[in-house]
């Protein structure tokens, strides 16, 4: 009997938003492939999910040869959630090192680009597909002290919009999600580098005066992956507690 369940591929799936998204797709009965650079986080997430529908691959999205190898081993991709990303220590732009800039570009832009390319090859052959890129409100507006990160997230939105138009008639939808500050390890790391005033400013940066929750972002991603959003492509869905209102 044919398996009509979707295959969902999630990068950066070991923790945070990626792990939350995986939980929701597993609950829907989808086959879920978790990709992350951290083998232990992957194993922990897979164990927590406790489903025979979950498989894992260790992947550094900034390593093109690894991306090609891992995606070649995946037979089918109905939905790609491009979630892998990295931040940098809050730093004035004139002091941002080339190393910091390159790391953000290599993971947030090149890694996303290579994963999209490989998924698109499969989706074109299948005649359908859905790609959801995780951008940020830092890709929609100014983001002082994290200019390198902001630059990469502006790039993600540009890639999303351009590719969405390119493949709109190929039955492939491509959208982006733009969260603000979400209660993840990444945001907690940033907060740990700030004084109390800076921490209060981050937490209170939106009218709701709180950090977002990973499940709030995951719910939006699951909806974008569903047929309920079938007329939406090239869109940037903002989940920011009203920050950009």
Buried (B, 14 or more C-beta within 10 A) or exposed (E): EEEEEBBBBBBBBBBBBBBBBBBBBBEBEBBBBBBBBBEEBBBBBBEEBEBEBBBBBBBBBBBBEBBEEBBEEBEBBBBBBBBBBBBBEBBEEEEBEEEBBEBBBBBBBBBBBBBBBBBBEBBBEEEEBBBBBBBBBBBBEEBEBBBBBBBBBBBBBBBBBEBBEEBEEEEBBBBBBBBBBBBBEBBEEBBEEBEEEBBEEBBBBBEEEEBBBBBBBBBBBBBBBEEEBEEBBBBBBBBBBEBEE
